Amino acid sequence: MDYAHLERLLFNIFPFDLLTEAERTSILSRQAVRLQNFTRGELIHLQNEICQNLDVILDGSVSVQHIDLEGNSLFIRELQAGELLGANLLFASRNLYPMTVSAEQPAVIASLKPADILNCCQRNAAFMRGVMQVISDRSIVLTDKIQA
């Protein structure tokens, strides 16, 4: 995937769509985005792995599942293109993935370091509110599932 295609995909996803042209250019010129391609079934993050990046699903889908000690798998949720992965863990004091994440379909993921996310948050209040909204919305979904 070339950077023009990356730019079209990433900067149309909330909250990255709130970044200014200068902030977008800065991210691309510093090559702050790492792109990874995953095939169907490929592991992306293991349970208890440290969350070191904010992942943005650009294409495809990923599944979140709990795998117990006997190898039994419980499907929890599927995330689609346009969703963020790890936003709730990136700055947590216990920043370990609580479950295993794998590609449900072939997927393209853009990863950004915490320092780059913080930099964008410090420069752009709308982006910071957007990141906080994503985290808050995710916690509401989790609460709703627990109460169901």
DSSP file (Angstrom, degrees, kcal/mol; ACC not computed):
  #  RESIDUE AA STRUCTURE BP1 BP2  ACC     N-H-->O    O-->H-N    N-H-->O    O-->H-N    TCO  KAPPA ALPHA  PHI   PSI    X-CA   Y-CA   Z-CA
    1    1 A M              0   0    0      0, 0.0     2,-0.1     0, 0.0    34,-0.1   0.000 360.0 360.0 360.0 127.8    0.0    0.0    0.0
    2    2 A D     >  -     0   0    0      1,-0.1     4,-2.4     4,-0.0     3,-0.2  -0.383 360.0-107.6 -83.8 166.9    1.5    3.4   -1.0
    3    3 A Y  H  > S+     0   0    0      1,-0.2     4,-2.5     2,-0.2     5,-0.1   0.772 117.4  58.6 -69.5 -25.5    1.3    6.4    1.2
    4    4 A A  H  > S+     0   0    0      2,-0.2     4,-1.9     1,-0.2    -1,-0.2   0.918 110.5  43.5 -66.5 -42.0   -1.3    8.1   -1.0
    5    5 A H  H  > S+     0   0    0      2,-0.2     4,-2.2     1,-0.2    -2,-0.2   0.903 113.4  51.9 -67.8 -41.6   -3.6    5.2   -0.5
    6    6 A L  H  X S+     0   0    0     -4,-2.4     4,-3.1     1,-0.2     5,-0.4   0.925 108.7  51.4 -57.5 -46.0   -2.8    5.1    3.3
    7    7 A E  H  X S+     0   0    0     -4,-2.5     4,-1.7     1,-0.2    -1,-0.2   0.910 109.0  49.9 -60.0 -44.7   -3.6    8.8    3.5
    8    8 A R  H  < S+     0   0    0     -4,-1.9    -1,-0.2     2,-0.1    -2,-0.2   0.897 119.6  37.4 -62.0 -40.8   -7.0    8.3    1.8
    9    9 A L  H >< S+     0   0    0     -4,-2.2     3,-1.3     2,-0.1    -2,-0.2   0.974 119.5  42.4 -76.4 -56.7   -7.9    5.5    4.2
   10   10 A L  H >< S+     0   0    0     -4,-3.1     3,-1.7     1,-0.3     6,-0.2   0.898 112.8  50.9 -61.0 -45.5   -6.4    6.6    7.5
   11   11 A F  T 3< S+     0   0    0     -4,-1.7    -1,-0.3    -5,-0.4    -2,-0.1   0.362 104.0  59.1 -83.6   8.4   -7.4   10.2    7.4
   12   12 A N  T <  S+     0   0    0     -3,-1.3     2,-0.4    -4,-0.1    -1,-0.3   0.309  89.9  90.9-106.5   3.9  -11.0    9.3    6.6
   13   13 A I  S X> S-     0   0    0     -3,-1.7     4,-1.2    -4,-0.2     3,-1.1  -0.856  89.0 -82.5-103.4 132.4  -11.3    7.3    9.9
   14   14 A F  T 34 S+     0   0    0     -2,-0.4    -2,-0.1     1,-0.3    70,-0.0  -0.527 111.1  13.4 -68.9 134.6  -12.5    9.0   13.1
   15   15 A P  T >4 S+     0   0    0      0, 0.0     3,-2.0     0, 0.0    -1,-0.3  -0.958 121.9  62.4 -95.0   6.0  -10.7   10.6   14.9
   16   16 A F  G X4 S+     0   0    0     -3,-1.1     3,-1.3     1,-0.3    -2,-0.2   0.747  92.7  69.0 -66.1 -21.1   -7.9   10.9   12.4
   17   17 A D  G 3< S+     0   0    0     -4,-1.2    -1,-0.3     1,-0.2    -3,-0.1   0.623  90.7  64.0 -69.6 -10.7  -10.2   12.8   10.1
   18   18 A L  G <  S+     0   0    0     -3,-2.0    -1,-0.2    -5,-0.2   109,-0.2   0.519  79.2 106.5 -89.2  -7.1  -10.0   15.6   12.6
   19   19 A L  S <  S-     0   0    0     -3,-1.3     2,-0.1    -4,-0.2   101,-0.0  -0.434  73.4-116.7 -73.2 147.1   -6.3   16.2   12.1
   20   20 A T     >  -     0   0    0     -2,-0.1     4,-2.4     1,-0.1     5,-0.2  -0.315  27.8-106.1 -75.1 165.3   -5.2   19.3   10.1
   21   21 A E  H  > S+     0   0    0      1,-0.2     4,-2.6     2,-0.2     5,-0.2   0.892 122.6  52.6 -59.0 -40.4   -3.4   19.0    6.8
   22   22 A A  H  > S+     0   0    0      2,-0.2     4,-2.2     1,-0.2    -1,-0.2   0.895 109.7  48.2 -64.0 -40.3   -0.2   20.0    8.5
   23   23 A E  H  > S+     0   0    0      2,-0.2     4,-2.1     1,-0.2    -2,-0.2   0.881 112.0  49.6 -68.1 -38.1   -0.6   17.3   11.2
   24   24 A R  H  X S+     0   0    0     -4,-2.4     4,-2.3     2,-0.2    -2,-0.2   0.933 111.2  48.8 -64.0 -46.0   -1.3   14.7    8.5
   25   25 A T  H  X S+     0   0    0     -4,-2.6     4,-3.0     1,-0.2     5,-0.2   0.894 109.7  53.0 -60.9 -41.0    1.7   15.8    6.5
   26   26 A S  H  X S+     0   0    0     -4,-2.2     4,-1.9     2,-0.2    -1,-0.2   0.918 109.1  48.5 -61.6 -44.9    3.9   15.6    9.7
   27   27 A I  H  <>S+     0   0    0     -4,-2.1     5,-2.3     1,-0.2     6,-0.4   0.929 116.5  42.7 -61.4 -45.5    2.7   12.0   10.4
   28   28 A L  H ><5S+     0   0    0     -4,-2.3     3,-1.0     1,-0.2    -2,-0.2   0.895 112.9  51.3 -70.2 -40.0    3.4   10.9    6.9
   29   29 A S  H 3<5S+     0   0    0     -4,-3.0    -1,-0.2     1,-0.3    -2,-0.2   0.830 111.1  48.1 -70.2 -30.1    6.7   12.7    6.5
   30   30 A R  T 3<5S-     0   0    0     -4,-1.9    -1,-0.3    -5,-0.2    -2,-0.2   0.464 107.7-128.2 -84.4  -1.0    8.1   11.2    9.7
   31   31 A Q  T < 5 +     0   0    0     -3,-1.0    -3,-0.2    -4,-0.2    -2,-0.1   0.914  53.1 156.9  51.0  46.9    6.9    7.8    8.6
   32   32 A A      < +     0   0    0     -5,-2.3     2,-0.5    -6,-0.2    81,-0.5   0.576  46.7  81.3 -76.9 -10.9    5.1    7.5   12.0
   33   33 A V  E     -A  112   0A   0     -6,-0.4     2,-0.5    79,-0.1    79,-0.2  -0.856  63.1-161.0-103.6 126.3    2.7    4.9   10.6
   34   34 A R  E     -A  111   0A   0     77,-2.4    77,-2.7    -2,-0.5     2,-0.4  -0.923  11.3-151.4-104.9 125.9    3.7    1.3   10.3
   35   35 A L  E     -A  110   0A   0     -2,-0.5     2,-0.4    75,-0.2    75,-0.2  -0.782  14.4-177.8 -98.4 138.5    1.6   -0.8    7.9
   36   36 A Q  E     -A  109   0A   0     73,-2.3    73,-2.7    -2,-0.4     2,-0.4  -0.998  14.6-150.6-135.8 140.2    1.1   -4.5    8.4
   37   37 A N  E     -A  108   0A   0     -2,-0.4     2,-0.4    71,-0.2    71,-0.2  -0.911  14.7-168.4-107.9 135.7   -0.8   -7.0    6.3
   38   38 A F  E     -A  107   0A   0     69,-3.0    69,-2.3    -2,-0.4     2,-0.2  -0.974  12.7-138.9-126.0 139.0   -2.4  -10.1    7.9
   39   39 A T    >   -     0   0    0     -2,-0.4     3,-2.3    67,-0.2    64,-0.3  -0.516  48.1 -71.1 -87.9 162.6   -3.8  -13.2    6.3
   40   40 A R  T 3  S+     0   0    0      1,-0.3    64,-0.2    -2,-0.2    -1,-0.1  -0.293 122.2  12.6 -55.5 128.8   -7.0  -14.8    7.5
   41   41 A G  T 3  S+     0   0    0     62,-3.6    -1,-0.3     1,-0.3     2,-0.1   0.281  91.3 139.4  88.3 -10.8   -6.4  -16.5   10.8
   42   42 A E    <   -     0   0    0     -3,-2.3    61,-2.6    61,-0.1    -1,-0.3  -0.445  57.4-113.1 -71.1 138.7   -3.1  -14.9   11.4
   43   43 A L  E     +D  102   0B   0     59,-0.2    59,-0.3     1,-0.2     3,-0.1  -0.506  35.1 173.7 -72.5 135.7   -2.4  -13.7   15.0
   44   44 A I  E    S+     0   0B   0     57,-3.1     2,-0.3     1,-0.4    58,-0.2   0.773  71.1   3.9-105.8 -48.8   -2.2  -10.0   15.5
   45   45 A H  E     -D  101   0B   0     56,-1.9    56,-3.2     6,-0.0    -1,-0.4  -0.997  68.8-139.7-141.4 136.3   -1.9   -9.8   19.3
   46   46 A L    >   -     0   0    0     -2,-0.3     3,-2.1    54,-0.2    51,-0.3  -0.640  38.0 -89.9 -90.9 151.5   -1.7  -12.5   21.9
   47   47 A Q  T 3  S+     0   0    0      1,-0.3    53,-0.1    -2,-0.2     3,-0.1  -0.379 116.1  18.8 -56.6 136.2   -3.5  -12.4   25.2
   48   48 A N  T 3  S+     0   0    0     49,-3.8    -1,-0.3     1,-0.3     2,-0.2   0.465  90.6 138.9  75.1   6.2   -1.2  -10.7   27.8
   49   49 A E    <   -     0   0    0     -3,-2.1    48,-2.9    48,-0.3    -1,-0.3  -0.575  62.3-105.5 -74.1 143.1    0.9   -9.1   25.2
   50   50 A I  B     -G   96   0C   0     46,-0.2     2,-0.8    -2,-0.2    46,-0.2  -0.523  27.3-125.9 -71.6 133.0    1.9   -5.5   25.9
   51   51 A C        +     0   0    0     44,-3.5    -1,-0.1    -2,-0.2     3,-0.1  -0.724  40.7 162.7 -80.6 112.2    0.0   -2.9   23.9
   52   52 A Q        +     0   0    0     -2,-0.8     2,-0.3     1,-0.1    -1,-0.2   0.516  56.9  31.2-109.1  -9.2    2.7   -0.8   22.3
   53   53 A N  S    S-     0   0    0     60,-0.2     2,-0.6    61,-0.1    60,-0.2  -0.954  73.7-114.5-144.4 159.5    0.7    0.9   19.5
   54   54 A L  E     -B  112   0A   0     58,-2.9    58,-2.3    -2,-0.3     2,-0.4  -0.908  39.1-152.3 -92.4 122.3   -2.6    2.2   18.6
   55   55 A D  E     -BC 111  85A   0     30,-2.7    30,-3.1    -2,-0.6     2,-0.5  -0.811   9.7-163.3-100.7 137.0   -3.8    0.0   15.7
   56   56 A V  E     -BC 110  84A   0     54,-2.9    54,-2.6    -2,-0.4     2,-0.8  -0.981  18.2-136.1-119.0 121.0   -6.2    1.3   13.0
   57   57 A I  E     +B  109   0A   0     26,-2.6    25,-3.8    -2,-0.5    26,-0.3  -0.674  28.0 173.1 -79.4 111.3   -7.9   -1.3   10.9
   58   58 A L  E     +     0   0A   0     50,-2.6     2,-0.3    -2,-0.8    -1,-0.2   0.798  65.4   4.7 -88.7 -32.2   -7.7    0.1    7.4
   59   59 A D  E    S+B  108   0A   0     49,-1.5    49,-2.1    22,-0.1    -1,-0.3  -0.993 109.5  12.2-153.3 148.1   -9.1   -3.0    5.5
   60   60 A G  S    S-     0   0    0     -2,-0.3    21,-0.9    47,-0.2     2,-0.3  -0.439  79.8 -82.9  86.0-159.3  -10.6   -6.3    6.4
   61   61 A S  E     -E   80   0B   0     44,-0.4    44,-1.8    19,-0.2    43,-1.6  -0.988  26.7-153.4-148.8 155.5  -11.7   -7.4    9.9
   62   62 A V  E     -EF  79 103B   0     17,-2.4    17,-3.2    -2,-0.3     2,-0.4  -0.933  12.3-139.3-128.6 153.1  -10.2   -8.8   13.1
   63   63 A S  E     -EF  78 102B   0     39,-3.0    39,-2.1    -2,-0.3     2,-0.5  -0.898   3.7-148.1-115.3 145.1  -11.7  -11.0   15.8
   64   64 A V  E     +EF  77 101B   0     13,-3.3    12,-2.9    -2,-0.4    13,-1.6  -0.941  29.9 167.8-108.0 127.6  -11.2  -10.7   19.5
   65   65 A Q  E     -EF  75 100B   0     35,-2.7    35,-2.3    -2,-0.5     2,-0.5  -0.989  35.0-129.9-144.5 150.7  -11.4  -14.1   21.3
   66   66 A H  E     -E   74   0B   0      8,-2.5     8,-2.8    -2,-0.3     2,-0.5  -0.880  22.6-166.9 -98.7 127.0  -10.7  -15.6   24.7
   67   67 A I  E     -E   73   0B   0     -2,-0.5     6,-0.2     6,-0.2   -20,-0.0  -0.965  10.4-150.8-116.4 119.7   -8.6  -18.8   24.5
   68   68 A D    >   -     0   0    0      4,-2.4     3,-1.9    -2,-0.5     0, 0.0  -0.188  35.3 -90.1 -83.7 179.2   -8.5  -20.8   27.7
   69   69 A L  T 3  S+     0   0    0      1,-0.3    -1,-0.1     2,-0.1    -2,-0.0   0.741 126.5  55.0 -63.0 -24.6   -5.7  -23.1   28.9
   70   70 A E  T 3  S-     0   0    0      2,-0.1    -1,-0.3     1,-0.0     3,-0.1   0.480 120.9-107.0 -86.4  -2.8   -7.2  -26.1   27.1
   71   71 A G    <   +     0   0    0     -3,-1.9     2,-0.2     1,-0.3    -2,-0.1   0.496  68.9 148.8  90.6   3.9   -7.2  -24.2   23.8
   72   72 A N        -     0   0    0      1,-0.0    -4,-2.4    -5,-0.0     2,-0.4  -0.536  35.9-145.8 -72.5 137.5  -11.0  -23.6   23.7
   73   73 A S  E     -E   67   0B   0     -2,-0.2     2,-0.5    -6,-0.2    -6,-0.2  -0.897  13.4-166.0-113.0 133.2  -11.9  -20.4   22.0
   74   74 A L  E     -E   66   0B   0     -8,-2.8    -8,-2.5    -2,-0.4     2,-0.2  -0.968  21.5-134.9-117.9 115.2  -14.8  -18.1   22.8
   75   75 A F  E     +E   65   0B   0     -2,-0.5   -10,-0.2   -10,-0.2     3,-0.1  -0.505  29.6 170.5 -68.9 129.6  -15.5  -15.5   20.2
   76   76 A I  E     -     0   0B   0    -12,-2.9     2,-0.3     1,-0.4   -11,-0.2   0.811  55.0 -21.4-106.3 -51.5  -16.1  -12.0   21.8
   77   77 A R  E     -E   64   0B   0    -13,-1.6   -13,-3.3     2,-0.0     2,-0.5  -0.994  45.9-134.5-162.3 150.8  -16.2   -9.4   19.1
   78   78 A E  E     -E   63   0B   0     -2,-0.3     2,-0.4   -15,-0.2   -15,-0.2  -0.958  19.9-155.0-111.9 132.6  -15.4   -8.7   15.5
   79   79 A L  E     -E   62   0B   0    -17,-3.2   -17,-2.4    -2,-0.5    25,-0.2  -0.889  12.0-153.5-107.7 138.4  -13.8   -5.3   14.6
   80   80 A Q  E >   -E   61   0B   0     -2,-0.4     3,-1.8   -19,-0.2   -23,-0.2  -0.514  35.6 -67.6-105.3 170.4  -14.2   -3.9   11.1
   81   81 A A  T 3  S+     0   0    0    -21,-0.9   -23,-0.2     1,-0.3    -1,-0.2  -0.333 121.1  37.7 -53.5 136.2  -12.2   -1.5    8.9
   82   82 A G  T 3  S+     0   0    0    -25,-3.8     2,-0.3     1,-0.4    -1,-0.3   0.293  92.9 112.4  99.4  -7.6  -12.4    1.9   10.4
   83   83 A E    <   -     0   0    0     -3,-1.8   -26,-2.6   -26,-0.3    -1,-0.4  -0.677  61.8-127.3-100.0 155.3  -12.2    0.8   14.0
   84   84 A L  E     -C   56   0A   0     -2,-0.3     2,-0.4   -28,-0.2   -28,-0.2  -0.735  15.4-157.5 -99.4 147.5   -9.4    1.3   16.4
   85   85 A L  E    S+C   55   0A   0    -30,-3.1   -30,-2.7    -2,-0.3   -32,-0.0  -0.991  73.4  13.4-127.2 125.0   -7.7   -1.4   18.4
   86   86 A G  S >> S+     0   0    0     -2,-0.4     4,-2.3   -32,-0.2     3,-1.0   0.441  78.1 124.8  95.6   0.8   -5.8   -0.7   21.6
   87   87 A A  T 34 S+     0   0    0      1,-0.3     4,-0.4     2,-0.2    48,-0.1   0.879  78.7  48.3 -60.7 -36.5   -7.0    2.8   22.3
   88   88 A N  T 34 S+     0   0    0      1,-0.2    -1,-0.3     2,-0.1    -3,-0.0   0.605 119.1  39.5 -78.6 -11.4   -8.2    1.8   25.7
   89   89 A L  T X4 S+     0   0    0     -3,-1.0     3,-1.6     2,-0.1    -2,-0.2   0.687  88.8  88.1-106.8 -25.1   -4.9    0.0   26.6
   90   90 A L  T 3< S+     0   0    0     -4,-2.3    -2,-0.1     1,-0.3    -3,-0.1   0.807 106.2  21.1 -52.5 -41.9   -2.3    2.3   25.1
   91   91 A F  T 3  S+     0   0    0     -4,-0.4    -1,-0.3     3,-0.1    -2,-0.1   0.189  95.8 124.3-113.6  14.8   -1.9    4.6   28.2
   92   92 A A    <   -     0   0    0     -3,-1.6     3,-0.5     1,-0.1    -3,-0.1  -0.401  67.5-128.4 -75.0 151.8   -3.3    2.2   30.8
   93   93 A S  S    S+     0   0    0      1,-0.3     2,-0.6    -2,-0.1    -1,-0.1   0.809 113.5  40.6 -68.8 -27.9   -1.2    1.2   33.9
   94   94 A R  S    S+     0   0    0      2,-0.1     2,-0.9     1,-0.0    -1,-0.3  -0.780  77.7 172.5-117.1  84.1   -2.0   -2.4   32.9
   95   95 A N        +     0   0    0     -2,-0.6   -44,-3.5    -3,-0.5     2,-0.4  -0.291  27.3 128.7 -95.6  50.8   -1.6   -2.2   29.2
   96   96 A L  B     -G   50   0C   0     -2,-0.9   -46,-0.2   -46,-0.2   -49,-0.1  -0.856  67.0-110.1-105.0 138.5   -1.9   -5.9   28.3
   97   97 A Y        -     0   0    0    -48,-2.9   -49,-3.8    -2,-0.4   -48,-0.3  -0.524  24.2-154.8 -63.6 123.7   -4.2   -7.3   25.7
   98   98 A P  S    S+     0   0    0      0, 0.0     2,-0.3     0, 0.0    -1,-0.2   0.669  73.9  23.0 -77.0 -14.6   -6.9   -9.2   27.8
   99   99 A M  S    S-     0   0    0    -53,-0.1     2,-0.3   -33,-0.1   -33,-0.2  -0.898  90.3 -89.3-143.4 170.6   -7.7  -11.4   24.8
  100  100 A T  E     - F   0  65B   0    -35,-2.3   -35,-2.7    -2,-0.3     2,-0.4  -0.637  33.7-157.3 -85.7 140.2   -6.2  -12.7   21.6
  101  101 A V  E     +DF  45  64B   0    -56,-3.2   -57,-3.1    -2,-0.3   -56,-1.9  -0.976  19.1 165.0-120.0 129.4   -6.7  -10.7   18.4
  102  102 A S  E     -DF  43  63B   0    -39,-2.1   -39,-3.0    -2,-0.4     2,-0.5  -0.940  44.7 -88.5-139.5 162.6   -6.5  -12.4   15.0
  103  103 A A  E     - F   0  62B   0    -61,-2.6   -62,-3.6   -64,-0.3   -41,-0.3  -0.598  29.8-174.1 -74.9 119.5   -7.4  -11.6   11.4
  104  104 A E  S    S+     0   0    0    -43,-1.6   -42,-0.2    -2,-0.5    -1,-0.2   0.867  82.3   5.2 -77.3 -39.7  -11.0  -12.7   10.7
  105  105 A Q  S    S-     0   0    0    -44,-1.8   -44,-0.4    -3,-0.1    -1,-0.2  -0.865 114.3 -63.2-130.4 164.3  -10.5  -11.8    7.0
  106  106 A P        -     0   0    0      0, 0.0     2,-0.3     0, 0.0   -67,-0.2  -0.299  69.6-166.9 -50.4 134.1   -7.3  -10.5    5.3
  107  107 A A  E     -A   38   0A   0    -69,-2.3   -69,-3.0   -47,-0.2     2,-0.5  -0.943  27.6-152.9-134.9 149.3   -6.6   -7.2    7.1
  108  108 A V  E     -AB  37  59A   0    -49,-2.1   -50,-2.6    -2,-0.3   -49,-1.5  -0.991  22.3-171.2-118.4 125.8   -4.4   -4.2    6.7
  109  109 A I  E     -AB  36  57A   0    -73,-2.7   -73,-2.3    -2,-0.5     2,-0.5  -0.965  14.7-153.3-124.5 133.6   -3.5   -2.4   10.0
  110  110 A A  E     -AB  35  56A   0    -54,-2.6   -54,-2.9    -2,-0.4     2,-0.4  -0.905  17.3-159.6-101.1 129.8   -1.8    0.9   10.5
  111  111 A S  E     -AB  34  55A   0    -77,-2.7   -77,-2.4    -2,-0.5     2,-0.4  -0.926   7.8-171.3-116.0 135.6    0.0    1.2   13.8
  112  112 A L  E     -AB  33  54A   0    -58,-2.3   -58,-2.9    -2,-0.4   -79,-0.1  -0.975  24.2-118.4-125.7 139.8    1.0    4.4   15.6
  113  113 A K    >>  -     0   0    0    -81,-0.5     4,-1.7    -2,-0.4     3,-0.5  -0.334  26.9-113.8 -71.5 153.3    3.3    4.8   18.6
  114  114 A P  H 3> S+     0   0    0      0, 0.0     4,-3.0     0, 0.0     5,-0.2   0.872 115.8  58.5 -55.6 -39.0    1.9    6.4   21.8
  115  115 A A  H 3> S+     0   0    0      1,-0.2     4,-2.3     2,-0.2     5,-0.1   0.876 105.8  48.9 -60.9 -37.0    4.2    9.4   21.4
  116  116 A D  H <> S+     0   0    0     -3,-0.5     4,-2.0     2,-0.2    -1,-0.2   0.880 111.8  48.3 -70.6 -37.5    2.7   10.2   18.1
  117  117 A I  H  X S+     0   0    0     -4,-1.7     4,-2.4     2,-0.2    -2,-0.2   0.926 112.7  48.6 -66.5 -44.4   -0.8    9.9   19.5
  118  118 A L  H  X S+     0   0    0     -4,-3.0     4,-2.7     1,-0.2     5,-0.2   0.911 109.0  53.4 -60.6 -42.5    0.1   12.1   22.4
  119  119 A N  H  X S+     0   0    0     -4,-2.3     4,-1.7    -5,-0.2    -1,-0.2   0.925 110.5  46.4 -59.1 -45.7    1.7   14.7   20.1
  120  120 A C  H  X S+     0   0    0     -4,-2.0     4,-1.8     1,-0.2     8,-0.3   0.898 112.2  51.3 -64.1 -40.0   -1.5   14.8   18.0
  121  121 A C  H  < S+     0   0    0     -4,-2.4     7,-0.3     1,-0.2    -2,-0.2   0.892 109.9  49.5 -64.4 -39.3   -3.6   15.1   21.2
  122  122 A Q  H  < S+     0   0    0     -4,-2.7    -1,-0.2     1,-0.2    -2,-0.2   0.837 117.7  39.5 -69.3 -32.3   -1.5   18.0   22.5
  123  123 A R  H  < S+     0   0    0     -4,-1.7     2,-0.4     1,-0.2    -1,-0.2   0.697 120.8  41.2 -89.1 -21.0   -1.7   19.9   19.2
  124  124 A N     X  -     0   0    0     -4,-1.8     4,-2.1    -5,-0.2    -1,-0.2  -0.880  55.6-171.8-139.3 102.0   -5.3   19.2   18.4
  125  125 A A  H  > S+     0   0    0     -2,-0.4     4,-2.6     1,-0.2     5,-0.2   0.843  90.5  56.4 -62.3 -35.2   -8.0   19.3   21.1
  126  126 A A  H  > S+     0   0    0      2,-0.2     4,-2.1     1,-0.2    -1,-0.2   0.908 107.6  48.5 -64.5 -40.6  -10.7   18.0   18.6
  127  127 A F  H  > S+     0   0    0     -7,-0.2     4,-2.5  -109,-0.2    -2,-0.2   0.925 110.8  51.3 -63.2 -44.2   -8.5   14.9   18.0
  128  128 A M  H  X S+     0   0    0     -4,-2.1     4,-2.5    -7,-0.3    -2,-0.2   0.923 110.1  48.4 -60.3 -44.8   -8.0   14.4   21.7
  129  129 A R  H  X S+     0   0    0     -4,-2.6     4,-2.3     1,-0.2    -1,-0.2   0.882 110.2  53.5 -61.6 -37.5  -11.7   14.5   22.3
  130  130 A G  H  X S+     0   0    0     -4,-2.1     4,-2.3     2,-0.2    -2,-0.2   0.916 108.8  47.3 -63.6 -43.7  -12.2   12.1   19.5
  131  131 A V  H  X S+     0   0    0     -4,-2.5     4,-2.2     1,-0.2    -2,-0.2   0.923 113.0  49.4 -62.8 -43.9   -9.7    9.6   21.0
  132  132 A M  H  X S+     0   0    0     -4,-2.5     4,-2.7     1,-0.2    -2,-0.2   0.862 109.3  53.0 -63.9 -35.1  -11.4   10.0   24.4
  133  133 A Q  H  X S+     0   0    0     -4,-2.3     4,-3.2     2,-0.2     5,-0.3   0.914 107.4  50.7 -65.4 -43.3  -14.8    9.4   22.7
  134  134 A V  H  X S+     0   0    0     -4,-2.3     4,-2.0     2,-0.2    -2,-0.2   0.931 113.7  45.2 -59.9 -45.5  -13.6    6.2   21.1
  135  135 A I  H  X S+     0   0    0     -4,-2.2     4,-1.8     2,-0.2    -2,-0.2   0.929 115.6  46.7 -63.9 -45.7  -12.4    4.9   24.5
  136  136 A S  H  X S+     0   0    0     -4,-2.7     4,-1.9     1,-0.2    -2,-0.2   0.916 111.4  50.5 -64.3 -44.4  -15.6    6.0   26.3
  137  137 A D  H  X S+     0   0    0     -4,-3.2     4,-2.1     1,-0.2    -1,-0.2   0.885 108.6  53.2 -61.5 -38.3  -17.8    4.5   23.6
  138  138 A R  H  X S+     0   0    0     -4,-2.0     4,-2.0    -5,-0.3    -1,-0.2   0.884 107.7  50.5 -64.9 -38.2  -15.9    1.2   23.9
  139  139 A S  H  X S+     0   0    0     -4,-1.8     4,-2.4     2,-0.2    -1,-0.2   0.855 108.8  52.4 -68.8 -33.6  -16.5    1.2   27.7
  140  140 A I  H  X S+     0   0    0     -4,-1.9     4,-2.7     2,-0.2    -2,-0.2   0.912 108.1  50.7 -66.8 -42.1  -20.2    1.8   27.2
  141  141 A V  H  X S+     0   0    0     -4,-2.1     4,-2.1     2,-0.2    -2,-0.2   0.913 111.2  49.0 -60.3 -42.8  -20.4   -1.2   24.8
  142  142 A L  H  X S+     0   0    0     -4,-2.0     4,-2.2     2,-0.2    -2,-0.2   0.918 111.1  49.3 -64.2 -43.5  -18.6   -3.4   27.3
  143  143 A T  H  X S+     0   0    0     -4,-2.4     4,-2.2     1,-0.2    -2,-0.2   0.915 109.9  51.5 -61.7 -43.2  -21.0   -2.2   30.1
  144  144 A D  H  X S+     0   0    0     -4,-2.7     4,-1.1     1,-0.2    -1,-0.2   0.886 109.7  50.0 -61.4 -38.8  -24.0   -2.9   27.9
  145  145 A K  H  < S+     0   0    0     -4,-2.1     3,-0.2     1,-0.2    -1,-0.2   0.892 110.5  49.6 -67.7 -38.9  -22.7   -6.5   27.2
  146  146 A I  H  < S+     0   0    0     -4,-2.2    -2,-0.2     1,-0.2    -1,-0.2   0.893 113.0  46.7 -66.3 -39.1  -22.2   -7.2   30.8
  147  147 A Q  H  <        0   0    0     -4,-2.2    -1,-0.2     1,-0.2    -2,-0.2   0.659 360.0 360.0 -78.2 -15.6  -25.6   -6.0   31.7
  148  148 A A     <        0   0    0     -4,-1.1    -1,-0.2    -3,-0.2    -2,-0.2   0.487 360.0 360.0 -75.6 360.0  -27.3   -8.0   28.9
